[in-house]
Amino acid sequence: MGGVSWLTRGREIENYISPEAFRTLYPKTTKPLGRFEDIFDYLEEIATRALAKKFSRNKIGFAVNVLPHLKLEDLTKVHDWKQKMEEVVTKVRYWNKNPDV
């Protein structure tokens, strides 16, 4: 049946959050999250230490807050996101035996 593996091009999956999403959430942000930058350090720099600590305790809550600000056209420009999503979609369609969906 096979599967899809994904070794991220960034430090972790959070490094795929688009700069536009961060700018929407934190308007004073002037720099994007670096490819290998620790998101905890980044949040501490662009927002507050309290926010960084909150993130480290609740990644799901952080994801829920970020999700509405992620746009497909922005994500397709981040690292290898577009290529990997195409691989995942192709595999799911194969598994569902319906490649035209």
N, C-alpha and C positions, 0 to 999 in steps of 0.2 A: 504494500500500500504506500509506503514511503512517507516522508514528512518534510518539513522545512526547518532548517536550522538558521539562526541569524546571529552571527558574531557582529555586534554593533561596531560601527566606525567611530563612535564616540565612546567616552568613558562608560556611560550607562544610558539607558533608554531616555532618561530625562534630557540628555544632550541633544535629543531630536526635537525638543520644543522649539518652535520657530522664534526668531528674534521679534517678529511682529506680535506674537502672543505675549511675550514678556513686556514689550512696550505698551500694549493695551492694559495689562495688569498693573504695571509699574511705570507710569508715564515719565518718570525722571530717569529711566534707564537710558544710558547712552552707549553701552557696549553689549554685544551679544554674549551668550554663554559660550565659552570656548569648547572646542571639540573634546578635550580631555579635562576640562575644568570640573572641579567638584561643585555640584549644585548647591550644597550647603554653604560653601565659601562664597559662591556667586550671590545667593539670596542675602547673605549677611552684608555683602558689599552694596547691592542695589536697593535693599529694603532695610531690614533690621535683623539683629541677632535673634530676637524673639521669633520672627517669621521663620528664620532658618531652623531654629530649634523645633518649632511647630511642624515644619516639613519633615524633619528627621523622625518625629514621633508619629506622623500621620501622612504617609505618602499617598494613600487613597484619597484623603480629604483634599490634598493639594491637587491631585489629578482631577478631581471633580470641579475644582475652581478654575483650573486651566482649560479644561475641555471646551467650554463655550467659546473660547478665544482662538482655538485652532482652526485654521482654514486650509482646505485642500491645496489651494494654489501656493500657499506658503510652505506647507510640509513637503511638497514635491521638490523644493529647492534645498532641503536639508539633507546633507550627507547622501546616503544611498537609500533613503526612505522610499522613493518612488519605485525603484527597482525591486526592493524587498516586498513591498505591498503587492506588486504585480505577480511576484512568485507565490505569495500566499494566496492571492485570489485565484490564480491558475490552479493551484493544488486543491483548494476547496471546491472549485468547479469540477475538477476531475473526480474528486471524492463523491460529489453529488451527482456525477454522471450527467451533467447538464451544462455543457460549455457555453451555451448561448445566453445564460442568465446574466 
